């Protein structure tokens, strides 16, 4: 049986490593663990989950993310306000079969979702 790999990190493309790292470390309470030319590796999400990493790319974001993070919080509006305070944006409020969530973006335009905990 082949070895089952472990997800080490989720990599986000960005044009400004410092600005994007500041956003995600502030929002998620993460730390910068390592820096290499063109890369920043942040600490593990949730203490046990994969790390979040940033990769410098030359091109701007042009379309919708093919993969994104889903965050949950007891007070979703407070978290959304924090996203806005850190330079992110609110893109859309969604609902499906009574489940509500909000699509937001970091300062680079990378979308992610915020939903109620529980």
C-alpha positions, 0 to 999 in steps of 0.5 A: 500500500502506498504511503498516504501523504500529509498536507504540509501547507496551503500555498497562496500566490501573491504579488506582495509577500510582506503585505499578504503575510501581514494580513494572514498573520494578523487575521489568523494569529499565525507567525512567520516561520521561514522566509526564502526568496519568493516564499513565506511560510507561516505557522500551522493553521489551528495548531494541528492543520497544514501551514499557510504559505505565500509564493511571490508571482509576477502576474496579478490574480485574474479569475476566481480561485480554484481552491480557497479557505473556509473559516468559521467564527462565532461572530462572523460579522466581527471577523468580516469587520476584521478582514476589512480593517486589514485591507480585505474586501467583502464580495458576496453574502450567500445562502443555500438551504438555510446555511449562510456564508460570506465570501471575502478576499484578502488584499491580493484578491484571494477569495475565502469564505466565512461561516458561522461556527457550530 
